[in-house]
């Protein structure tokens, strides 16, 4: 069962209508929807992508710029999930404001959507695409792809990082360029194990020394110095919001730094966390009771569109809100631009 809540003005929650949902609501799914949980949930400005272990992709939401990889003339607006009919099996996916990046099992990179800041990686003169391959680019085995609002990073098995899109703030490394129209290697001085994209910055973690992390780009909230002083035992996951960084430690504790005017940062001493999903200015987490091992799904942060799951909507500041969903063992969570998703068995 897939639940969604939050902003839905373009049908990105797959609820069959265009109204926001303030509480978790079952999504409309096609008859051939996979029964296994999605491997990746990517959410752009107004569109959503689900990638399943089978290599199948399903899209919902705004497709006026082909960001759902379908003909906009045929599908001007998607209010329920549609499958991407293709001979390809997809391995990784990311979503920016109005574009989507897909990596197939052969390592080919495809883009769909629009962007005036190099978001498609197809060159200076190409600003629109419908599932088009980035040719003459073979980075090797890709293990992660991440997109911010207008830039994208690829991580390879060798620890190399490639990026394209908006780079004026230095989010794609040096030299800082307003537009990086084709994939460019990002030089950071160490092999990378994990990465993510904020609104106009990037976060990278060293493969050889997890305590070594680097912020590229706009660091207006001085996240870099806080990361430099972190001394945890290890990292399970690291994710970025538009203006923050969230670090899930092996211990199950969350450390976060960045903008906090709407409660975006979690309460202090939040621990026993098994997974996180960070959206534009809110977050979800899978919390486990230390004694009973019972799991629950919690949210916090900016919730104007109902994306924190509170009846009536609203921000969750200085505390967490517990969703009324039974969190079984096989649970997945996702978050995007004021959108939230929960997959549970049953």
N, C-alpha and C positions, 0 to 999 in steps of 0.2 A: 504494500500500500504506500503510495506517495502522497504526502501532504504538502501544501504550500500556503504561504500567507505573506502579506505585504503589498507592495505596489503592483498594480495589475492594469494600468491604463492602456497597455498594448497587448493584453492577453498573455503576458509572460509567465503567469502562474498556471496556465492550462486549466482554467476553471469553466470555460465555455462562455464567459462574459468579460466585461472590461471594468468591473468594479474592484476596488481594493478589498482584501480579506484581512480582518483583524485577528482572526483565530485560525489555527490549523484546519484546512479544508481539503478533503480528498480531491486530487486532480482527475481530470478526464484523461483517460489513456486509451490508445487504440487496442484492438483485439489481439494484435500480434506483439504487444508490449512484452519485453523479456520479464521472466519471473525472478531472475537474479537481481541483486541490488546494483545500482549504477556504480561504475568504478570512479567516474569523475562527474561532478556537477559544476558547470561553468555558467555564469550569469553576467551578461553584458548590461548596457544601459537600459534596454527594454526587451531583451530576448534571453532565452534560456536554452542550454544544451545539456543533454544527458548522454554520457558515453558508457556503454555496457561492456562487460568482459568479452562478449561475443564479437566486439568490434562495431556494433551498430550504434548509430547516433539518432537521437530524436530531438526535435526543435519545437519551441513555442515562442510566441510573442511577435514583436515588430519585425517585419520582413520587407519593409518598403525600400531598403537599400541592399537587399539580398543577403543580409547578415544571417538569415536562417538557411542559406544555401539553396533556396528554392526560387523559382521565377516569381518576381514581385507582381507581374501582371496576372499570374494565376492565383497567388496567395498574398493579397495586399495586407492581410492581418490574420494572424493565427491565434485562435483562442483555445486550442487543444493541441496536444503533441502530434507532430507529423514526423514520420521516419525519413531519413535521407536515403533515397534510393541510389545506390552506387555499387560498383563492382569492388570498391575498396573496403578494406577492414581497417578501422581507425584505432590507433593506440593511445593518442593523447589529444586533448582539446583545450583551448582557452577562448575567452570572449572579452573583447574590449567594448568601448562605448557603442560602436555601430559596425563591428566586424567580428569575424570568427577565424581562428587559426586551428587547423587540423593536421595531425601527423599520422600517416598510415604506417602499416607494419613493415613496409619497405624503406621507411625513413624519408619518404617524400613529404614536402611541406606544401599545404594548400591553404588558400585564404579566400574569404568571401565577405562582401560587404562594401563599405566605403570609408574614405578617410583622406583628408587633405594634408596630413602631416606625416606621410610615409607609413601609415599604419598597416598597409597591405604588403610592404616589402617588395613590391613589383617594379620599382623604379620611379623616377621623378615625375613622369607624365601619366602614370596609371593610378587613378584614384578610386576606381570602381571595379569590382570583380564578382564573378559568380563561380565559386569553387574552382579557382585557377591556381595551378602549381607555380611555386617560386622556382623557376628553372635556373640551371647553372649554380645550384647551391646544394652541397652534399656535406653537411656538418658531421656525419657519422651517427652512431646510435644515439637517438634522443631519449632521455629519461624523464624530462619535464618540460612543459611549456607554460608560460604565465604571461598574462596581459594586464596592463593597467588601463586607464582610460584611453590613452593614445600611444602606448608603446608596448613592445613584446620582447620577452627573453626566452631563449632556448638553452637548455642545459644538456650536455652530452655525457656519455658514460665515461669519457676521459676527464671530465671536470671542466671542460671548456664551456664558455658562455658566448652566445651570439645574440644580437639584438637589432631592432629596427623600429622606426616610428619617430615620435617626438623626442628630441634629445637636447633641447635648449638649456634645461636645468642640469645637464650632466648625468641624467638617469641611464644613459647608455654608455657611460664612461667618457674618457677623453680621446680626441678633442670633442668638446661640447658643440653640437650642431643643432640648429633649429629643427632640421629634418634629416633623418637618416633613412633614405629611401630604399636601401637594399640591406640585407643582413650584413652586419659588421661584427667582427670579433670584439668582445668586451674584455679588455685587459685589466685584471684585478690583482695579479701578483701571486695567486694561489689557485689550486684546483678547487672547484666548488662542488658541494654535496647537495645543497638546497638553495632555492631562491624564490622570490615573489616580487610582484610589482605593486607599488602604491600608486596614488594619482599621478605624481610627477617625481617619484623616486623609486629606487630598486634596493632590495636587501639580498645579500649573498652570504652564505655560510661556508667556511673553509672545510674541505673534506678531511684534511690532516689534523686540524685543530678546531673543533667545534666552538671553542670560545673565541675564535677569531671570526668576526663578522664585519661586513662593510656596508655602509649606506652610500649609494651613488645618487646624486641629484639633490633635490631640495630637502634640506633637513631643518625646516623652520622650528620644529619642536625639540631639537637637540637629542634625537634618538641615538645617534652615533655614540656620543660619550657614555650614555647609559649602557649600551650594548658592550662597550669596551670594558666596563667595570663588572659585567656579569660574570659569575664564577660558579655556575651550576655544574652538575655532574654530566649532563648530556642533554641533547635535544631530540624530542620525538617529532616535532613539527614547528615550522615557523611560517606565519602568514602576515600579510599586510592589508590594512584598510586603506582608505584614501589618504589618511593622515596619521597612521599609527602602525606599530609592529607588535605582534603577539607571538610569544615564545612558549611552547608547551614543553616542559621539562620531562625527562624520563621519570622523575619522581611523581609526575601527575600534577605539578603546580603550574600555574600560568603566570608569566611575567609579561607586562605590556607597558609600552611607552608611546606618547604622542598626544594628539588632541583629545580633550576630555570635557568639552563644554556640554555634551549631551549624555554623559555617562558612558562614553565609548570604552573606557578602560575598565576592566573587571574589578570587583571589590578586592581588597587586600586579603591575602591568605586563602585564596580560592585554590583548593587542591583536589586530589582524587579525580582528576579529569582524564578521560580516555580518548577524547578527540575534540577538535575545534573546527569551526567554519566561520570565517571572518568576511563580513560584507563591507559595503562602502563606509558605514559609520555605526555598525552594530555587529554582534557576534552571537553564535550559538556554541554550546558545548555539551558533551556527553559526560555527565557526572556519575560517579559510582560510590555508593555507600560503603564505607570501609568495613562495616560489620556484616551487613546483610548482603552486600555485593549487588543490591538492587540498583538499576540504572534509571536515570531521569535525564530529561533534556532541558537545559536552562538557557536563558537569553539575557542580554543586557545591551544598553546603548540607545541610540536614536531610533525611535519607533513611530514616527509620525504617520506612516502608512500602514501601521499594524504589523510591521515586520518583526516585532518582538513578541507577538502572539498574545498581547494583553487585550482582553475584551474592551472595545472602545478605542483601542490604539493608545499611543503615548510612549514617552521615553521611559527607560528603566535606568535609574541613576543611583549609584552607590549600593546596589543590591542586585540580585538576580531574580528573574521570573521563571517559574517552573511550568512547562507546558503540560497540558492534560493529554499526554500521549504515553502509552506504555512502551518504554524503550527496551525492546528485546535485545538479545545478543547481536543479531544481524541488523544493525541500524546504521544508516548513513545520514549525514547532514550536509547541507550546502547553504551558501549565502551569496547575495549579489548586491545590486544597487537597490537597497530597501526591499529586498526579497529574501525569503527563507524557505528551505526545503527540508523535509524529513522523510526518509524511507524506512519503513519498518515492515517486518514479515507479517503476513496475515491479510 
